[in-house]
Amino acid sequence: MERAATSIPSNIAEGHGRSSNKDFVRFLYISIGSVQELETQLIIAQDLGFVDSVDHLQQRTRELAKMLTALINRLKSDDVEQQ
């Protein structure tokens, strides 16, 4: 879980440092994958009895995925407008 959680902002930062929106978008998609990986690991931790409830954390991971998706859509629309 720690690796997946660390990967999310790391990929956002790496993508932001790239030279194009296309590269940035690619890294944002990788970040969304890490968000989904983290959510899956939270569910597994709950199923195995390591934690009582992960509902609030699942809600936050879903919100983060929505924010990343909105940013992707914005960057893609910016690229279309510039063409």
C-alpha positions as CSV (number, residue, x, y, z in Angstrom):
1,M,0.0,0.0,0.0
2,E,2.8,2.4,0.8
3,R,4.4,1.8,-2.6
4,A,1.1,2.4,-4.4
5,A,0.3,5.5,-2.3
6,T,3.8,6.9,-3.0
7,S,3.6,6.2,-6.7
8,I,0.5,8.4,-7.1
9,P,2.1,11.8,-6.5
10,S,5.5,10.7,-7.8
11,N,3.9,10.0,-11.2
12,I,2.0,13.2,-11.2
13,A,5.3,15.1,-10.5
14,E,7.2,13.2,-13.1
15,G,4.6,13.8,-15.7
16,H,4.4,17.5,-14.9
17,G,8.1,17.7,-15.5
18,R,7.7,16.3,-19.0
19,S,7.8,18.4,-22.1
20,S,4.3,17.9,-23.4
21,N,0.7,17.5,-22.2
22,K,0.7,14.1,-24.0
23,D,3.5,12.9,-21.7
24,F,1.8,14.4,-18.7
25,V,-1.4,12.6,-19.5
26,R,0.4,9.3,-19.8
27,F,1.8,9.7,-16.3
28,L,-1.6,10.8,-15.0
29,Y,-3.1,7.5,-16.3
30,I,-0.3,5.6,-14.5
31,S,-1.3,7.6,-11.3
32,I,-4.9,6.5,-11.7
33,G,-3.7,2.9,-12.0
34,S,-1.8,3.3,-8.7
35,V,-5.0,4.8,-7.1
36,Q,-6.9,1.7,-8.3
37,E,-4.1,-0.6,-7.0
38,L,-4.3,1.2,-3.6
39,E,-8.1,0.8,-3.4
40,T,-7.7,-2.9,-4.2
41,Q,-5.2,-3.3,-1.4
42,L,-7.4,-1.5,1.0
43,I,-10.2,-3.9,0.2
44,I,-7.9,-6.9,0.6
45,A,-6.7,-5.6,4.0
46,Q,-10.3,-5.2,5.1
47,D,-11.2,-8.7,3.9
48,L,-8.3,-10.2,5.7
49,G,-9.3,-8.5,8.9
50,F,-6.3,-6.1,9.2
51,V,-8.6,-3.1,9.4
52,D,-12.3,-2.7,10.3
53,S,-13.6,-0.4,7.6
54,V,-12.0,1.2,4.6
55,D,-15.2,2.9,3.3
56,H,-13.9,6.5,4.0
57,L,-10.5,5.6,2.3
58,Q,-12.3,4.1,-0.7
59,Q,-14.3,7.3,-1.0
60,R,-11.1,9.4,-1.0
61,T,-9.4,7.2,-3.6
62,R,-12.4,7.5,-5.8
63,E,-12.4,11.3,-5.4
64,L,-8.8,11.3,-6.3
65,A,-9.4,9.2,-9.4
66,K,-12.1,11.6,-10.5
67,M,-9.8,14.6,-10.0
68,L,-7.1,13.0,-12.0
69,T,-9.6,12.1,-14.8
70,A,-10.8,15.7,-14.8
71,L,-7.2,17.0,-15.2
72,I,-6.6,14.5,-18.0
73,N,-9.7,15.7,-19.8
74,R,-8.7,19.3,-19.4
75,L,-5.2,18.6,-20.8
76,K,-6.6,16.7,-23.7
77,S,-9.1,19.5,-24.5
78,D,-6.3,22.1,-24.3
79,D,-4.3,20.0,-26.8
80,V,-7.3,19.9,-29.2
81,E,-7.9,23.6,-28.9
82,Q,-4.2,24.3,-29.7
83,Q,-4.3,22.3,-32.9
